[in-house]
Amino acid sequence: MNAPTGAEPSPDTLAALYEILKSFNKTGAELGPGTRFSEDLNFDSLVVMEFIAVVEDDFDISVPLNILPDIATIKDLAVAVEKIVAADK
């Protein structure tokens, strides 16, 4: 489920993810669409699962675990969230 090239998530989705990330951003990294979860935010697998659980609750979705390796940035996650939300309609 790779994001198509040029896919742009909505500002609302990005804003919601930034809000969720505030409590997970232990490094104090500046958050932007290109912020990387492992490299910039130092997320390990446990933090990723905790974060995804909050995202799922906030958006009322279920994120398939098999797409997680393809999600490296906040933009990647926002695009994936929007696809899941659209598919659930």
C-alpha positions in Angstrom: 0.0 0.0 0.0 2.6 2.5 -1.0 1.4 6.1 -1.5 1.1 7.0 -5.1 3.8 9.5 -6.2 2.5 13.0 -5.7 -0.3 12.0 -3.3 -0.8 14.8 -0.9 -2.7 14.3 2.4 -5.1 16.9 3.6 -3.9 19.5 6.0 -6.6 18.3 8.5 -5.1 14.8 8.5 -1.6 16.1 9.0 -2.7 18.4 11.8 -4.4 15.5 13.6 -1.2 13.4 13.3 1.0 16.3 14.6 -1.4 16.7 17.6 -1.1 13.0 18.4 2.7 13.1 17.9 3.2 15.8 20.5 3.2 13.3 23.3 5.4 10.9 21.4 8.0 13.4 20.2 10.6 12.8 22.9 13.4 14.1 20.7 11.8 17.5 20.2 12.2 17.2 16.5 10.3 19.7 14.3 7.3 17.9 12.8 6.6 18.1 9.1 5.3 15.9 6.4 8.9 14.6 5.8 9.6 13.8 9.4 10.8 10.2 9.7 9.5 8.0 12.5 12.7 6.0 13.1 15.4 8.4 12.1 14.0 11.7 13.3 11.8 10.7 16.2 13.8 7.6 17.3 10.7 5.4 17.4 11.3 1.7 18.2 8.8 -1.0 17.5 7.1 -0.6 20.9 6.6 3.1 20.4 5.4 2.5 16.9 2.7 0.1 18.1 1.6 2.5 20.9 1.5 5.4 18.4 -0.5 3.4 15.8 -3.0 2.4 18.5 -3.7 6.1 19.3 -3.9 6.9 15.6 -6.4 4.0 15.1 -8.5 5.3 18.1 -8.4 8.9 16.9 -9.4 8.1 13.3 -11.6 5.1 14.2 -9.8 2.8 11.8 -7.7 -0.3 11.8 -4.2 0.0 10.3 -3.0 -3.3 8.7 0.3 -4.3 10.2 1.6 -5.3 6.8 1.7 -1.7 5.6 3.8 -0.4 8.5 7.2 -1.2 6.8 6.1 1.1 3.9 5.4 4.0 6.2 8.5 6.0 6.9 7.3 9.6 7.2 4.3 11.5 8.6 3.2 12.1 5.0 3.3 8.4 4.3 1.1 7.7 7.3 -1.3 10.5 6.5 -1.8 9.2 3.0 -2.3 5.6 4.3 -4.8 6.8 6.9 -6.8 8.7 4.3 -6.9 5.6 2.1 -8.1 3.4 5.0 -10.8 6.0 5.9 -11.9 6.2 2.3 -12.1 2.4 2.0 -14.1 2.1 5.2 -16.9 4.4 3.8 
